Every structure is written in structure tokens, then in C-alpha cells.
Amino acid sequence: MPTNKKVLITGATSGIGEALVIQYSNENHTVIACGRQAEKLSTLCQNNQASETLQFDITNEDQIKDAAAKVSELDTVIFNAGDCLYIDNVMAFDADLFAKIININLTSLGYLIKHFLPKINKGGQLVFISSIASQLPFPKSEAYGASKAGVDYLANSLRLDLVAHGINVTLVHPGFIKTPLTDKNDFPMPFMLTANEAATRIYQGVQARKDYLHFPKRLSLLLKLFRLLPNKVWQSLILRTS
Ligand SMILES: NC(=O)c1ccc[n+]([C@@H]2O[C@H](COP(=O)([O-])OP(=O)(O)OC[C@H]3O[C@@H](n4cnc5c(N)ncnc54)[C@H](OP(=O)(O)O)[C@@H]3O)[C@@H](O)[C@H]2O)c1
């Protein structure tokens, strides 16, 4: 039985986003799944996991505007779509890669907020999927880490301005989650969770209207502990483990 609660999820064609579509649909929400892959989106509809789909690229404002025009009211919006690329050779700094990741993970949010925020009902919720990477610098993560640190500031500032509008902001910091994004990594990824485990934690935290979600707790606590150490100590620990 649908709850009549409408949730819109970006990046619904893979990984955490796809797991969120399944989680919310199992919890009887009406799900609008967003992504670029038409075939994947229609499979989500055929399986009754999504009630509606919107196909758009989050870096294209015209496509976002057209997609948003098809939506009336929303209760929850989850900005999850994103990408990760690493700076492999710092001395030949790839400025194009840097700009690309900032554009996908951060600049796009300006357009997404512009077009989807007015659709959120009073009492609704806005959710940002950032990363635990924004909590401490990691090697080769200049682009990804900077983009997610920007997401954090954006979400935290929005939370203040949206109080008057009755919209709650949840900022999510996942650790390593097994998805196509992390399947490319060749370094140790401690305490990795499945996408379904991540989706359950996000669902429960958003239902509880939490401001912040950090998981897995073990990794989040470890990074907090690193931050209490002298700079030189945590820096050498990070360099040794990556
Ligand atoms: N996996 C992790 O360990 C981890 C940890 C912390 C945070 N995160 C964050 O969680 C989010 C989801 O990551 P994931 O691991 O689930 O990755 P994923 O499996 O690669 O999925 C990424 C999703 O984002 C979509 N996307 C990427 N660029 C897009 C664009 N320009 N326009 C529209 N959609 C676009 C992808 O669509 P296509 O299928 O069309 O490419 C896909 O649906 C990201 O923001 C990521 O930074 C992931």
C-alpha cells in the first residue's frame, strides 16, 4: 500500500541510488528514479520499483529544467548521483579531470536545487550523499574530496536557510560501499558495506530526520580519532595505509 510519500532519487541507475530505489519502494513510497540510462530506468519501472522515471544528465541545466517541469510535489529529494576520479600524477595536475568532478558532484547541485527545491512540500526533506572522504584529506583525492567538502558546506548552509521553509536537510557521509564506483579502486577499502546496507542506513536516518549520517561507525570513529592526532602523525598513517 503506497504511503503517498513521493521520493525523487538521482543516480538511480546504479549502486547506492539503485539500492535506495528498491529500499524506498519496499517501504511503499512512490519513487521517481532519475538517471541517464533509459534501459535501466525502464527496468526499474517494469519491476515496479519506480513509479516514474526522469532521464537527464545532472550537468545539463536544460535537461534538469525539462525533467523538473514534469514533477508536481515531492516529499523527499535525494541528491545521490556522482562520480569519482583520482589525480594520478600530482606534478602533471589534470585540471580538466578536476573541473569535471567538481562539475558533476558540486556545480550540478546548484541547478538541481534551483529546479527541484521549489517542488518540495513544507515538512519535506532534502538529502545529500557526500562522502566520508570530506572528513580528512586522502592522497589523489584533490578533485573528489574538494567536491564533497563543497557538498558539505552547501548542505550545512542550506539547512540554516531552509529552517524558515520547514524543509529538513540530511547530509550523508558513507564510507566505502561496494558499487561500480569502488569496483575500480585498487587500494584497501576497510569496513566496506554493500549498497543495500548503505541504503537501509540512509532510509532509517532520513526517516528519523537526522541532520547527519556517518557510516560505517567504525570507519567514521577511526577518522575522528585520526583528527585528534598531531598532523604529522595522521598524515604518515594515511600515507602508509593508502
Ligand atoms: N561507493 C562508495 O564507496 C561511496 C562512498 C561515499 C560516497 N559515495 C557517493 O555516493 C553516490 C553514489 O555513488 P555509487 O557508489 O552508487 O556510484 P555508481 O554505482 O557509479 O552510481 C553513480 C550514479 O550516478 C549517476 N551519474 C553519474 N554522473 C551523472 C551525470 N552526469 N548525470 C546523471 N547521473 C549521473 C550514474 O548514472 P549512469 O549510470 O548514467 O552513469 C549512477 O546512477 C555518489 O555521489 C558517490 O560520490 C559513494
The ligand as an SDF file (V2000), in Angstrom:
LIG
                    3D

 48 52  0  0  0  0  0  0  0  0999 V2000
   30.5960    3.7780   -3.3350 N   0  0  0  0  0  0  0  0  0  0  0  0
   31.1780    4.4230   -2.3170 C   0  0  0  0  0  0  0  0  0  0  0  0
   32.0540    3.8750   -1.6210 O   0  0  0  0  0  0  0  0  0  0  0  0
   30.7550    5.8210   -1.9610 C   0  0  0  0  0  0  0  0  0  0  0  0
   31.2320    6.3510   -0.7590 C   0  0  0  0  0  0  0  0  0  0  0  0
   30.8890    7.6340   -0.3970 C   0  0  0  0  0  0  0  0  0  0  0  0
   30.0500    8.3660   -1.2060 C   0  0  0  0  0  0  0  0  0  0  0  0
   29.6020    7.8470   -2.3790 N   0  0  0  0  0  0  0  0  0  0  0  0
   28.7240    8.6880   -3.1970 C   0  0  0  0  0  0  0  0  0  0  0  0
   27.5050    8.0070   -3.4220 O   0  0  0  0  0  0  0  0  0  0  0  0
   26.9400    8.4390   -4.6650 C   0  0  0  0  0  0  0  0  0  0  0  0
   26.5850    7.2100   -5.4930 C   0  0  0  0  0  0  0  0  0  0  0  0
   27.7980    6.5030   -5.7600 O   0  0  0  0  0  0  0  0  0  0  0  0
   27.8150    4.9530   -6.1440 P   0  0  0  0  0  0  0  0  0  0  0  0
   28.9440    4.3650   -5.4130 O   0  0  0  0  0  0  0  0  0  0  0  0
   26.4710    4.3600   -6.0360 O   0  0  0  0  0  0  0  0  0  0  0  0
   28.3010    5.0760   -7.6660 O   0  0  0  0  0  0  0  0  0  0  0  0
   27.7860    4.3990   -9.0170 P   0  0  0  0  0  0  0  0  0  0  0  0
   27.3640    2.9960   -8.7940 O   0  0  0  0  0  0  0  0  0  0  0  0
   28.8630    4.6930  -10.0110 O   0  0  0  0  0  0  0  0  0  0  0  0
   26.4800    5.2650   -9.3660 O   0  0  0  0  0  0  0  0  0  0  0  0
   26.5920    6.6220   -9.6780 C   0  0  0  0  0  0  0  0  0  0  0  0
   25.2410    7.0980  -10.1900 C   0  0  0  0  0  0  0  0  0  0  0  0
   25.3530    8.4910  -10.5060 O   0  0  0  0  0  0  0  0  0  0  0  0
   24.8940    8.6790  -11.8280 C   0  0  0  0  0  0  0  0  0  0  0  0
   25.5910    9.7680  -12.5170 N   0  0  0  0  0  0  0  0  0  0  0  0
   26.9180    9.9920  -12.6130 C   0  0  0  0  0  0  0  0  0  0  0  0
   27.1390   11.0570  -13.3890 N   0  0  0  0  0  0  0  0  0  0  0  0
   25.9180   11.5090  -13.7870 C   0  0  0  0  0  0  0  0  0  0  0  0
   25.5010   12.5690  -14.6250 C   0  0  0  0  0  0  0  0  0  0  0  0
   26.3630   13.4020  -15.2050 N   0  0  0  0  0  0  0  0  0  0  0  0
   24.1710   12.7430  -14.8200 N   0  0  0  0  0  0  0  0  0  0  0  0
   23.2710   11.9080  -14.2340 C   0  0  0  0  0  0  0  0  0  0  0  0
   23.6120   10.8880  -13.4450 N   0  0  0  0  0  0  0  0  0  0  0  0
   24.9240   10.6960  -13.2400 C   0  0  0  0  0  0  0  0  0  0  0  0
   25.2070    7.3750  -12.5260 C   0  0  0  0  0  0  0  0  0  0  0  0
   24.4380    7.2930  -13.7060 O   0  0  0  0  0  0  0  0  0  0  0  0
   24.9610    6.4860  -15.0050 P   0  0  0  0  0  0  0  0  0  0  0  0
   24.6220    5.0730  -14.6900 O   0  0  0  0  0  0  0  0  0  0  0  0
   24.1800    7.0860  -16.0990 O   0  0  0  0  0  0  0  0  0  0  0  0
   26.4450    6.7410  -15.1010 O   0  0  0  0  0  0  0  0  0  0  0  0
   24.8160    6.3680  -11.4580 C   0  0  0  0  0  0  0  0  0  0  0  0
   23.4200    6.1610  -11.4450 O   0  0  0  0  0  0  0  0  0  0  0  0
   27.9880    9.3510   -5.3090 C   0  0  0  0  0  0  0  0  0  0  0  0
   27.6600   10.7010   -5.0490 O   0  0  0  0  0  0  0  0  0  0  0  0
   29.2640    8.9850   -4.5840 C   0  0  0  0  0  0  0  0  0  0  0  0
   30.2060   10.0350   -4.5630 O   0  0  0  0  0  0  0  0  0  0  0  0
   29.9340    6.5870   -2.7740 C   0  0  0  0  0  0  0  0  0  0  0  0
  1  2  1  0
  2  3  2  0
  2  4  1  0
  4  5  1  0
  4 48  2  0
  5  6  2  0
  6  7  1  0
  7  8  2  0
  8  9  1  0
  8 48  1  0
  9 10  1  0
  9 46  1  0
 10 11  1  0
 11 12  1  0
 11 44  1  0
 12 13  1  0
 13 14  1  0
 14 15  2  0
 14 16  1  0
 14 17  1  0
 17 18  1  0
 18 19  2  0
 18 20  1  0
 18 21  1  0
 21 22  1  0
 22 23  1  0
 23 24  1  0
 23 42  1  0
 24 25  1  0
 25 26  1  0
 25 36  1  0
 26 27  1  0
 26 35  1  0
 27 28  2  0
 28 29  1  0
 29 30  1  0
 29 35  2  0
 30 31  1  0
 30 32  2  0
 32 33  1  0
 33 34  2  0
 34 35  1  0
 36 37  1  0
 36 42  1  0
 37 38  1  0
 38 39  2  0
 38 40  1  0
 38 41  1  0
 42 43  1  0
 44 45  1  0
 44 46  1  0
 46 47  1  0
M  CHG  2   8   1  16  -1
M  END
$$$$
